[in-house]
Amino acid sequence: MTARATDWDSVPIVLDVPAAGRLLGLGKNATYQAIATGELPSLRIGRRVLVPRDRLRALLEGGIRQ
């Protein structure tokens, strides 16, 4: 597996669960599980579950703890 850089400016400000999972290399179910356990930052708007881009980036860069 090779790591690749993400151009964060091209990523939408919020991601749906499948898109966040693709960035993380996770399946949809694993991504929902990470949200349910609080390992992955999320917000709910109505019935939609979204992952904020900036909080995801900070988490990956070690800037925030859940």
mmCIF file of the N, C-alpha and C atoms, coordinates in Angstrom:
data_MODEL
# 
_entry.id   MODEL 
# 
loop_
_atom_site.group_PDB 
_atom_site.id 
_atom_site.type_symbol 
_atom_site.label_atom_id 
_atom_site.label_alt_id 
_atom_site.label_comp_id 
_atom_site.label_asym_id 
_atom_site.label_entity_id 
_atom_site.label_seq_id 
_atom_site.pdbx_PDB_ins_code 
_atom_site.Cartn_x 
_atom_site.Cartn_y 
_atom_site.Cartn_z 
_atom_site.occupancy 
_atom_site.B_iso_or_equiv 
_atom_site.pdbx_formal_charge 
_atom_site.auth_seq_id 
_atom_site.auth_comp_id 
_atom_site.auth_asym_id 
_atom_site.auth_atom_id 
_atom_site.pdbx_PDB_model_num 
ATOM 1   N N  . MET A 1 1  ? 0.849   -1.184 0.000  1.00 0.00 ? 1  MET A N  1 
ATOM 2   C CA . MET A 1 1  ? 0.000   0.000  0.000  1.00 0.00 ? 1  MET A CA 1 
ATOM 3   C C  . MET A 1 1  ? 0.892   1.243  0.000  1.00 0.00 ? 1  MET A C  1 
ATOM 4   N N  . THR A 1 2  ? 0.563   2.188  -0.834 1.00 0.00 ? 2  THR A N  1 
ATOM 5   C CA . THR A 1 2  ? 1.334   3.422  -0.890 1.00 0.00 ? 2  THR A CA 1 
ATOM 6   C C  . THR A 1 2  ? 0.491   4.575  -0.385 1.00 0.00 ? 2  THR A C  1 
ATOM 7   N N  . ALA A 1 3  ? 1.129   5.463  0.354  1.00 0.00 ? 3  ALA A N  1 
ATOM 8   C CA . ALA A 1 3  ? 0.434   6.645  0.855  1.00 0.00 ? 3  ALA A CA 1 
ATOM 9   C C  . ALA A 1 3  ? 0.425   7.696  -0.243 1.00 0.00 ? 3  ALA A C  1 
ATOM 10  N N  . ARG A 1 4  ? -0.640  8.469  -0.278 1.00 0.00 ? 4  ARG A N  1 
ATOM 11  C CA . ARG A 1 4  ? -0.701  9.558  -1.243 1.00 0.00 ? 4  ARG A CA 1 
ATOM 12  C C  . ARG A 1 4  ? -1.177  10.802 -0.526 1.00 0.00 ? 4  ARG A C  1 
ATOM 13  N N  . ALA A 1 5  ? -0.688  11.935 -0.970 1.00 0.00 ? 5  ALA A N  1 
ATOM 14  C CA . ALA A 1 5  ? -1.072  13.205 -0.359 1.00 0.00 ? 5  ALA A CA 1 
ATOM 15  C C  . ALA A 1 5  ? -2.475  13.590 -0.818 1.00 0.00 ? 5  ALA A C  1 
ATOM 16  N N  . THR A 1 6  ? -3.188  14.240 0.051  1.00 0.00 ? 6  THR A N  1 
ATOM 17  C CA . THR A 1 6  ? -4.522  14.731 -0.281 1.00 0.00 ? 6  THR A CA 1 
ATOM 18  C C  . THR A 1 6  ? -4.458  16.237 -0.452 1.00 0.00 ? 6  THR A C  1 
ATOM 19  N N  . ASP A 1 7  ? -5.000  16.734 -1.559 1.00 0.00 ? 7  ASP A N  1 
ATOM 20  C CA . ASP A 1 7  ? -5.122  18.171 -1.770 1.00 0.00 ? 7  ASP A CA 1 
ATOM 21  C C  . ASP A 1 7  ? -6.391  18.610 -1.042 1.00 0.00 ? 7  ASP A C  1 
ATOM 22  N N  . TRP A 1 8  ? -6.222  19.028 0.216  1.00 0.00 ? 8  TRP A N  1 
ATOM 23  C CA . TRP A 1 8  ? -7.374  19.327 1.068  1.00 0.00 ? 8  TRP A CA 1 
ATOM 24  C C  . TRP A 1 8  ? -8.246  20.445 0.510  1.00 0.00 ? 8  TRP A C  1 
ATOM 25  N N  . ASP A 1 9  ? -7.699  21.349 -0.292 1.00 0.00 ? 9  ASP A N  1 
ATOM 26  C CA . ASP A 1 9  ? -8.505  22.426 -0.863 1.00 0.00 ? 9  ASP A CA 1 
ATOM 27  C C  . ASP A 1 9  ? -9.522  21.902 -1.871 1.00 0.00 ? 9  ASP A C  1 
ATOM 28  N N  . SER A 1 10 ? -9.259  20.733 -2.431 1.00 0.00 ? 10 SER A N  1 
ATOM 29  C CA . SER A 1 10 ? -10.203 20.170 -3.399 1.00 0.00 ? 10 SER A CA 1 
ATOM 30  C C  . SER A 1 10 ? -11.257 19.280 -2.744 1.00 0.00 ? 10 SER A C  1 
ATOM 31  N N  . VAL A 1 11 ? -11.126 19.045 -1.431 1.00 0.00 ? 11 VAL A N  1 
ATOM 32  C CA . VAL A 1 11 ? -12.088 18.218 -0.699 1.00 0.00 ? 11 VAL A CA 1 
ATOM 33  C C  . VAL A 1 11 ? -13.232 19.118 -0.234 1.00 0.00 ? 11 VAL A C  1 
ATOM 34  N N  . PRO A 1 12 ? -14.488 18.687 -0.402 1.00 0.00 ? 12 PRO A N  1 
ATOM 35  C CA . PRO A 1 12 ? -15.620 19.499 0.073  1.00 0.00 ? 12 PRO A CA 1 
ATOM 36  C C  . PRO A 1 12 ? -15.515 19.787 1.571  1.00 0.00 ? 12 PRO A C  1 
ATOM 37  N N  . ILE A 1 13 ? -16.136 20.867 2.017  1.00 0.00 ? 13 ILE A N  1 
ATOM 38  C CA . ILE A 1 13 ? -16.044 21.287 3.419  1.00 0.00 ? 13 ILE A CA 1 
ATOM 39  C C  . ILE A 1 13 ? -16.646 20.247 4.373  1.00 0.00 ? 13 ILE A C  1 
ATOM 40  N N  . VAL A 1 14 ? -17.644 19.503 3.912  1.00 0.00 ? 14 VAL A N  1 
ATOM 41  C CA . VAL A 1 14 ? -18.171 18.357 4.662  1.00 0.00 ? 14 VAL A CA 1 
ATOM 42  C C  . VAL A 1 14 ? -18.245 17.164 3.712  1.00 0.00 ? 14 VAL A C  1 
ATOM 43  N N  . LEU A 1 15 ? -18.032 15.992 4.272  1.00 0.00 ? 15 LEU A N  1 
ATOM 44  C CA . LEU A 1 15 ? -18.040 14.765 3.486  1.00 0.00 ? 15 LEU A CA 1 
ATOM 45  C C  . LEU A 1 15 ? -19.157 13.864 3.981  1.00 0.00 ? 15 LEU A C  1 
ATOM 46  N N  . ASP A 1 16 ? -19.800 13.164 3.058  1.00 0.00 ? 16 ASP A N  1 
ATOM 47  C CA . ASP A 1 16 ? -20.728 12.140 3.516  1.00 0.00 ? 16 ASP A CA 1 
ATOM 48  C C  . ASP A 1 16 ? -19.902 10.941 3.979  1.00 0.00 ? 16 ASP A C  1 
ATOM 49  N N  . VAL A 1 17 ? -20.552 9.983  4.597  1.00 0.00 ? 17 VAL A N  1 
ATOM 50  C CA . VAL A 1 17 ? -19.832 8.857  5.194  1.00 0.00 ? 17 VAL A CA 1 
ATOM 51  C C  . VAL A 1 17 ? -19.041 8.055  4.160  1.00 0.00 ? 17 VAL A C  1 
ATOM 52  N N  . PRO A 1 18 ? -19.610 7.688  3.017  1.00 0.00 ? 18 PRO A N  1 
ATOM 53  C CA . PRO A 1 18 ? -18.803 6.937  2.049  1.00 0.00 ? 18 PRO A CA 1 
ATOM 54  C C  . PRO A 1 18 ? -17.561 7.698  1.565  1.00 0.00 ? 18 PRO A C  1 
ATOM 55  N N  . ALA A 1 19 ? -17.681 9.014  1.347  1.00 0.00 ? 19 ALA A N  1 
ATOM 56  C CA . ALA A 1 19 ? -16.534 9.812  0.891  1.00 0.00 ? 19 ALA A CA 1 
ATOM 57  C C  . ALA A 1 19 ? -15.453 9.885  1.967  1.00 0.00 ? 19 ALA A C  1 
ATOM 58  N N  . ALA A 1 20 ? -15.854 10.068 3.217  1.00 0.00 ? 20 ALA A N  1 
ATOM 59  C CA . ALA A 1 20 ? -14.882 10.083 4.314  1.00 0.00 ? 20 ALA A CA 1 
ATOM 60  C C  . ALA A 1 20 ? -14.191 8.726  4.409  1.00 0.00 ? 20 ALA A C  1 
ATOM 61  N N  . GLY A 1 21 ? -14.952 7.667  4.264  1.00 0.00 ? 21 GLY A N  1 
ATOM 62  C CA . GLY A 1 21 ? -14.379 6.329  4.305  1.00 0.00 ? 21 GLY A CA 1 
ATOM 63  C C  . GLY A 1 21 ? -13.364 6.102  3.200  1.00 0.00 ? 21 GLY A C  1 
ATOM 64  N N  . ARG A 1 22 ? -13.665 6.589  2.000  1.00 0.00 ? 22 ARG A N  1 
ATOM 65  C CA . ARG A 1 22 ? -12.719 6.440  0.884  1.00 0.00 ? 22 ARG A CA 1 
ATOM 66  C C  . ARG A 1 22 ? -11.408 7.154  1.185  1.00 0.00 ? 22 ARG A C  1 
ATOM 67  N N  . LEU A 1 23 ? -11.481 8.355  1.758  1.00 0.00 ? 23 LEU A N  1 
ATOM 68  C CA . LEU A 1 23 ? -10.260 9.084  2.109  1.00 0.00 ? 23 LEU A CA 1 
ATOM 69  C C  . LEU A 1 23 ? -9.440  8.331  3.153  1.00 0.00 ? 23 LEU A C  1 
ATOM 70  N N  . LEU A 1 24 ? -10.140 7.644  4.043  1.00 0.00 ? 24 LEU A N  1 
ATOM 71  C CA . LEU A 1 24 ? -9.464  6.916  5.120  1.00 0.00 ? 24 LEU A CA 1 
ATOM 72  C C  . LEU A 1 24 ? -9.101  5.486  4.745  1.00 0.00 ? 24 LEU A C  1 
ATOM 73  N N  . GLY A 1 25 ? -9.604  5.026  3.621  1.00 0.00 ? 25 GLY A N  1 
ATOM 74  C CA . GLY A 1 25 ? -9.362  3.642  3.234  1.00 0.00 ? 25 GLY A CA 1 
ATOM 75  C C  . GLY A 1 25 ? -10.224 2.668  4.005  1.00 0.00 ? 25 GLY A C  1 
ATOM 76  N N  . LEU A 1 26 ? -11.403 3.137  4.436  1.00 0.00 ? 26 LEU A N  1 
ATOM 77  C CA . LEU A 1 26 ? -12.337 2.323  5.204  1.00 0.00 ? 26 LEU A CA 1 
ATOM 78  C C  . LEU A 1 26 ? -13.600 2.078  4.399  1.00 0.00 ? 26 LEU A C  1 
ATOM 79  N N  . GLY A 1 27 ? -14.264 0.993  4.691  1.00 0.00 ? 27 GLY A N  1 
ATOM 80  C CA . GLY A 1 27 ? -15.569 0.734  4.109  1.00 0.00 ? 27 GLY A CA 1 
ATOM 81  C C  . GLY A 1 27 ? -16.628 1.562  4.817  1.00 0.00 ? 27 GLY A C  1 
ATOM 82  N N  . LYS A 1 28 ? -17.824 1.560  4.249  1.00 0.00 ? 28 LYS A N  1 
ATOM 83  C CA . LYS A 1 28 ? -18.916 2.345  4.816  1.00 0.00 ? 28 LYS A CA 1 
ATOM 84  C C  . LYS A 1 28 ? -19.253 1.904  6.239  1.00 0.00 ? 28 LYS A C  1 
ATOM 85  N N  . ASN A 1 29 ? -19.340 0.603  6.464  1.00 0.00 ? 29 ASN A N  1 
ATOM 86  C CA . ASN A 1 29 ? -19.690 0.115  7.805  1.00 0.00 ? 29 ASN A CA 1 
ATOM 87  C C  . ASN A 1 29 ? -18.628 0.473  8.832  1.00 0.00 ? 29 ASN A C  1 
ATOM 88  N N  . ALA A 1 30 ? -17.364 0.327  8.474  1.00 0.00 ? 30 ALA A N  1 
ATOM 89  C CA . ALA A 1 30 ? -16.277 0.669  9.400  1.00 0.00 ? 30 ALA A CA 1 
ATOM 90  C C  . ALA A 1 30 ? -16.282 2.165  9.701  1.00 0.00 ? 30 ALA A C  1 
ATOM 91  N N  . THR A 1 31 ? -16.624 2.977  8.709  1.00 0.00 ? 31 THR A N  1 
ATOM 92  C CA . THR A 1 31 ? -16.676 4.422  8.914  1.00 0.00 ? 31 THR A CA 1 
ATOM 93  C C  . THR A 1 31 ? -17.817 4.777  9.859  1.00 0.00 ? 31 THR A C  1 
ATOM 94  N N  . TYR A 1 32 ? -18.993 4.184  9.661  1.00 0.00 ? 32 TYR A N  1 
ATOM 95  C CA . TYR A 1 32 ? -20.112 4.419  10.586 1.00 0.00 ? 32 TYR A CA 1 
ATOM 96  C C  . TYR A 1 32 ? -19.750 3.963  11.995 1.00 0.00 ? 32 TYR A C  1 
ATOM 97  N N  . GLN A 1 33 ? -19.039 2.848  12.120 1.00 0.00 ? 33 GLN A N  1 
ATOM 98  C CA . GLN A 1 33 ? -18.626 2.354  13.439 1.00 0.00 ? 33 GLN A CA 1 
ATOM 99  C C  . GLN A 1 33 ? -17.681 3.349  14.113 1.00 0.00 ? 33 GLN A C  1 
ATOM 100 N N  . ALA A 1 34 ? -16.730 3.900  13.348 1.00 0.00 ? 34 ALA A N  1 
ATOM 101 C CA . ALA A 1 34 ? -15.804 4.884  13.902 1.00 0.00 ? 34 ALA A CA 1 
ATOM 102 C C  . ALA A 1 34 ? -16.549 6.140  14.358 1.00 0.00 ? 34 ALA A C  1 
ATOM 103 N N  . ILE A 1 35 ? -17.587 6.512  13.646 1.00 0.00 ? 35 ILE A N  1 
ATOM 104 C CA . ILE A 1 35 ? -18.409 7.655  14.052 1.00 0.00 ? 35 ILE A CA 1 
ATOM 105 C C  . ILE A 1 35 ? -19.173 7.313  15.331 1.00 0.00 ? 35 ILE A C  1 
ATOM 106 N N  . ALA A 1 36 ? -19.747 6.128  15.385 1.00 0.00 ? 36 ALA A N  1 
ATOM 107 C CA . ALA A 1 36 ? -20.543 5.714  16.551 1.00 0.00 ? 36 ALA A CA 1 
ATOM 108 C C  . ALA A 1 36 ? -19.700 5.659  17.820 1.00 0.00 ? 36 ALA A C  1 
ATOM 109 N N  . THR A 1 37 ? -18.438 5.256  17.699 1.00 0.00 ? 37 THR A N  1 
ATOM 110 C CA . THR A 1 37 ? -17.567 5.151  18.873 1.00 0.00 ? 37 THR A CA 1 
ATOM 111 C C  . THR A 1 37 ? -16.880 6.466  19.213 1.00 0.00 ? 37 THR A C  1 
ATOM 112 N N  . GLY A 1 38 ? -17.053 7.486  18.359 1.00 0.00 ? 38 GLY A N  1 
ATOM 113 C CA . GLY A 1 38 ? -16.440 8.778  18.611 1.00 0.00 ? 38 GLY A CA 1 
ATOM 114 C C  . GLY A 1 38 ? -15.011 8.885  18.101 1.00 0.00 ? 38 GLY A C  1 
ATOM 115 N N  . GLU A 1 39 ? -14.537 7.880  17.391 1.00 0.00 ? 39 GLU A N  1 
ATOM 116 C CA . GLU A 1 39 ? -13.180 7.928  16.848 1.00 0.00 ? 39 GLU A CA 1 
ATOM 117 C C  . GLU A 1 39 ? -13.073 8.879  15.664 1.00 0.00 ? 39 GLU A C  1 
ATOM 118 N N  . LEU A 1 40 ? -14.180 9.116  15.008 1.00 0.00 ? 40 LEU A N  1 
ATOM 119 C CA . LEU A 1 40 ? -14.215 9.973  13.828 1.00 0.00 ? 40 LEU A CA 1 
ATOM 120 C C  . LEU A 1 40 ? -15.194 11.113 14.086 1.00 0.00 ? 40 LEU A C  1 
ATOM 121 N N  . PRO A 1 41 ? -14.751 12.376 13.954 1.00 0.00 ? 41 PRO A N  1 
ATOM 122 C CA . PRO A 1 41 ? -15.648 13.511 14.199 1.00 0.00 ? 41 PRO A CA 1 
ATOM 123 C C  . PRO A 1 41 ? -16.770 13.555 13.169 1.00 0.00 ? 41 PRO A C  1 
ATOM 124 N N  . SER A 1 42 ? -17.947 13.912 13.632 1.00 0.00 ? 42 SER A N  1 
ATOM 125 C CA . SER A 1 42 ? -19.088 13.979 12.715 1.00 0.00 ? 42 SER A CA 1 
ATOM 126 C C  . SER A 1 42 ? -20.100 14.984 13.233 1.00 0.00 ? 42 SER A C  1 
ATOM 127 N N  . LEU A 1 43 ? -21.040 15.307 12.374 1.00 0.00 ? 43 LEU A N  1 
ATOM 128 C CA . LEU A 1 43 ? -22.178 16.120 12.775 1.00 0.00 ? 43 LEU A CA 1 
ATOM 129 C C  . LEU A 1 43 ? -23.400 15.577 12.055 1.00 0.00 ? 43 LEU A C  1 
ATOM 130 N N  . ARG A 1 44 ? -24.536 15.799 12.646 1.00 0.00 ? 44 ARG A N  1 
ATOM 131 C CA . ARG A 1 44 ? -25.783 15.322 12.071 1.00 0.00 ? 44 ARG A CA 1 
ATOM 132 C C  . ARG A 1 44 ? -26.630 16.528 11.709 1.00 0.00 ? 44 ARG A C  1 
ATOM 133 N N  . ILE A 1 45 ? -27.093 16.544 10.472 1.00 0.00 ? 45 ILE A N  1 
ATOM 134 C CA . ILE A 1 45 ? -28.027 17.573 10.008 1.00 0.00 ? 45 ILE A CA 1 
ATOM 135 C C  . ILE A 1 45 ? -29.233 16.818 9.482  1.00 0.00 ? 45 ILE A C  1 
ATOM 136 N N  . GLY A 1 46 ? -30.313 16.895 10.220 1.00 0.00 ? 46 GLY A N  1 
ATOM 137 C CA . GLY A 1 46 ? -31.483 16.090 9.874  1.00 0.00 ? 46 GLY A CA 1 
ATOM 138 C C  . GLY A 1 46 ? -31.116 14.625 9.989  1.00 0.00 ? 46 GLY A C  1 
ATOM 139 N N  . ARG A 1 47 ? -31.331 13.881 8.930  1.00 0.00 ? 47 ARG A N  1 
ATOM 140 C CA . ARG A 1 47 ? -30.996 12.457 8.922  1.00 0.00 ? 47 ARG A CA 1 
ATOM 141 C C  . ARG A 1 47 ? -29.599 12.182 8.374  1.00 0.00 ? 47 ARG A C  1 
ATOM 142 N N  . ARG A 1 48 ? -28.944 13.221 7.883  1.00 0.00 ? 48 ARG A N  1 
ATOM 143 C CA . ARG A 1 48 ? -27.616 13.032 7.275  1.00 0.00 ? 48 ARG A CA 1 
ATOM 144 C C  . ARG A 1 48 ? -26.516 13.077 8.325  1.00 0.00 ? 48 ARG A C  1 
ATOM 145 N N  . VAL A 1 49 ? -25.547 12.209 8.164  1.00 0.00 ? 49 VAL A N  1 
ATOM 146 C CA . VAL A 1 49 ? -24.350 12.208 8.993  1.00 0.00 ? 49 VAL A CA 1 
ATOM 147 C C  . VAL A 1 49 ? -23.214 12.697 8.099  1.00 0.00 ? 49 VAL A C  1 
ATOM 148 N N  . LEU A 1 50 ? -22.523 13.736 8.551  1.00 0.00 ? 50 LEU A N  1 
ATOM 149 C CA . LEU A 1 50 ? -21.469 14.352 7.763  1.00 0.00 ? 50 LEU A CA 1 
ATOM 150 C C  . LEU A 1 50 ? -20.180 14.433 8.574  1.00 0.00 ? 50 LEU A C  1 
ATOM 151 N N  . VAL A 1 51 ? -19.072 14.406 7.885  1.00 0.00 ? 51 VAL A N  1 
ATOM 152 C CA . VAL A 1 51 ? -17.756 14.507 8.519  1.00 0.00 ? 51 VAL A CA 1 
ATOM 153 C C  . VAL A 1 51 ? -17.130 15.822 8.056  1.00 0.00 ? 51 VAL A C  1 
ATOM 154 N N  . PRO A 1 52 ? -16.875 16.745 8.985  1.00 0.00 ? 52 PRO A N  1 
ATOM 155 C CA . PRO A 1 52 ? -16.257 18.022 8.606  1.00 0.00 ? 52 PRO A CA 1 
ATOM 156 C C  . PRO A 1 52 ? -14.815 17.820 8.138  1.00 0.00 ? 52 PRO A C  1 
ATOM 157 N N  . ARG A 1 53 ? -14.508 18.374 6.989  1.00 0.00 ? 53 ARG A N  1 
ATOM 158 C CA . ARG A 1 53 ? -13.178 18.224 6.386  1.00 0.00 ? 53 ARG A CA 1 
ATOM 159 C C  . ARG A 1 53 ? -12.062 18.697 7.310  1.00 0.00 ? 53 ARG A C  1 
ATOM 160 N N  . ASP A 1 54 ? -12.226 19.869 7.907  1.00 0.00 ? 54 ASP A N  1 
ATOM 161 C CA . ASP A 1 54 ? -11.142 20.430 8.710  1.00 0.00 ? 54 ASP A CA 1 
ATOM 162 C C  . ASP A 1 54 ? -10.893 19.626 9.976  1.00 0.00 ? 54 ASP A C  1 
ATOM 163 N N  . ARG A 1 55 ? -11.957 19.095 10.587 1.00 0.00 ? 55 ARG A N  1 
ATOM 164 C CA . ARG A 1 55 ? -11.763 18.259 11.779 1.00 0.00 ? 55 ARG A CA 1 
ATOM 165 C C  . ARG A 1 55 ? -11.142 16.925 11.408 1.00 0.00 ? 55 ARG A C  1 
ATOM 166 N N  . LEU A 1 56 ? -11.496 16.381 10.246 1.00 0.00 ? 56 LEU A N  1 
ATOM 167 C CA . LEU A 1 56 ? -10.895 15.138 9.782  1.00 0.00 ? 56 LEU A CA 1 
ATOM 168 C C  . LEU A 1 56 ? -9.410  15.356 9.521  1.00 0.00 ? 56 LEU A C  1 
ATOM 169 N N  . ARG A 1 57 ? -9.080  16.445 8.873  1.00 0.00 ? 57 ARG A N  1 
ATOM 170 C CA . ARG A 1 57 ? -7.678  16.756 8.584  1.00 0.00 ? 57 ARG A CA 1 
ATOM 171 C C  . ARG A 1 57 ? -6.890  16.925 9.881  1.00 0.00 ? 57 ARG A C  1 
ATOM 172 N N  . ALA A 1 58 ? -7.447  17.672 10.831 1.00 0.00 ? 58 ALA A N  1 
ATOM 173 C CA . ALA A 1 58 ? -6.771  17.873 12.115 1.00 0.00 ? 58 ALA A CA 1 
ATOM 174 C C  . ALA A 1 58 ? -6.559  16.547 12.841 1.00 0.00 ? 58 ALA A C  1 
ATOM 175 N N  . LEU A 1 59 ? -7.552  15.689 12.788 1.00 0.00 ? 59 LEU A N  1 
ATOM 176 C CA . LEU A 1 59 ? -7.437  14.373 13.419 1.00 0.00 ? 59 LEU A CA 1 
ATOM 177 C C  . LEU A 1 59 ? -6.301  13.576 12.784 1.00 0.00 ? 59 LEU A C  1 
ATOM 178 N N  . LEU A 1 60 ? -6.244  13.577 11.467 1.00 0.00 ? 60 LEU A N  1 
ATOM 179 C CA . LEU A 1 60 ? -5.209  12.828 10.765 1.00 0.00 ? 60 LEU A CA 1 
ATOM 180 C C  . LEU A 1 60 ? -3.815  13.414 10.993 1.00 0.00 ? 60 LEU A C  1 
ATOM 181 N N  . GLU A 1 61 ? -3.763  14.700 11.207 1.00 0.00 ? 61 GLU A N  1 
ATOM 182 C CA . GLU A 1 61 ? -2.475  15.353 11.444 1.00 0.00 ? 61 GLU A CA 1 
ATOM 183 C C  . GLU A 1 61 ? -2.097  15.353 12.913 1.00 0.00 ? 61 GLU A C  1 
ATOM 184 N N  . GLY A 1 62 ? -2.940  14.765 13.764 1.00 0.00 ? 62 GLY A N  1 
ATOM 185 C CA . GLY A 1 62 ? -2.645  14.670 15.182 1.00 0.00 ? 62 GLY A CA 1 
ATOM 186 C C  . GLY A 1 62 ? -2.968  15.907 15.987 1.00 0.00 ? 62 GLY A C  1 
ATOM 187 N N  . GLY A 1 63 ? -3.770  16.806 15.405 1.00 0.00 ? 63 GLY A N  1 
ATOM 188 C CA . GLY A 1 63 ? -4.066  18.066 16.067 1.00 0.00 ? 63 GLY A CA 1 
ATOM 189 C C  . GLY A 1 63 ? -5.198  18.027 17.072 1.00 0.00 ? 63 GLY A C  1 
ATOM 190 N N  . ILE A 1 64 ? -6.059  17.017 17.014 1.00 0.00 ? 64 ILE A N  1 
ATOM 191 C CA . ILE A 1 64 ? -7.162  16.917 17.967 1.00 0.00 ? 64 ILE A CA 1 
ATOM 192 C C  . ILE A 1 64 ? -7.262  15.503 18.476 1.00 0.00 ? 64 ILE A C  1 
ATOM 193 N N  . ARG A 1 65 ? -7.805  15.393 19.663 1.00 0.00 ? 65 ARG A N  1 
ATOM 194 C CA . ARG A 1 65 ? -8.064  14.082 20.267 1.00 0.00 ? 65 ARG A CA 1 
ATOM 195 C C  . ARG A 1 65 ? -9.568  13.936 20.445 1.00 0.00 ? 65 ARG A C  1 
ATOM 196 N N  . GLN A 1 66 ? -10.062 12.757 20.199 1.00 0.00 ? 66 GLN A N  1 
ATOM 197 C CA . GLN A 1 66 ? -11.491 12.487 20.403 1.00 0.00 ? 66 GLN A CA 1 
ATOM 198 C C  . GLN A 1 66 ? -11.737 12.014 21.808 1.00 0.00 ? 66 GLN A C  1 
# 
